[in-house]
């Protein structure tokens, strides 16, 4: 698949980002990526359908939206591509997220089964989606740093 032109992060500052309820690995990691590399002041909310108007929120990891699965790539990979994020630790994290989310063992990183179990544990531990997302973001930040990523 040809690379898409990089999206300018300046137009996505201070936004509300909307995704489906009960975040899993792709939504957790995408939220972490958004806050870390795209929109440090991002707020997250949950809805069953994407907003009808992008002024009400930027949809991600929802069916039929620009920042969602494309072809054989998960949302995290699409965001990395669209925003031109080139970071070695993010590349390693993308392999983990891809395999856990798509369950295709394309990359088979040794951490993938552990991250999958951690996500399952977080989902079982937190009924509140905001709390679940915040704990997932913290977990993925730690995985990023364990691969040599810079502290925020």
BELKA-V424345 format. One record per run of one state. SS is the DSSP state (alpha for helix, beta for strand, coil for the rest). FROM is the first residue (numbers start at 1). TO is the last residue. If there is no record, write none. Layout:
BEGIN
ss=SS from=FROM to=TO
ss=SS from=FROM to=TO
END
This chain:
BEGIN
ss=coil from=1 to=8
ss=alpha from=9 to=12
ss=coil from=13 to=15
ss=beta from=16 to=19
ss=coil from=20 to=24
ss=alpha from=25 to=38
ss=coil from=39 to=42
ss=beta from=43 to=46
ss=coil from=47 to=53
ss=alpha from=54 to=56
ss=coil from=57 to=57
ss=beta from=58 to=60
ss=coil from=61 to=66
ss=beta from=67 to=67
ss=coil from=68 to=69
ss=beta from=70 to=70
ss=coil from=71 to=72
ss=beta from=73 to=73
ss=coil from=74 to=74
ss=alpha from=75 to=82
ss=coil from=83 to=87
ss=alpha from=88 to=102
ss=coil from=103 to=111
ss=alpha from=112 to=125
ss=coil from=126 to=128
ss=alpha from=129 to=146
ss=coil from=147 to=152
END
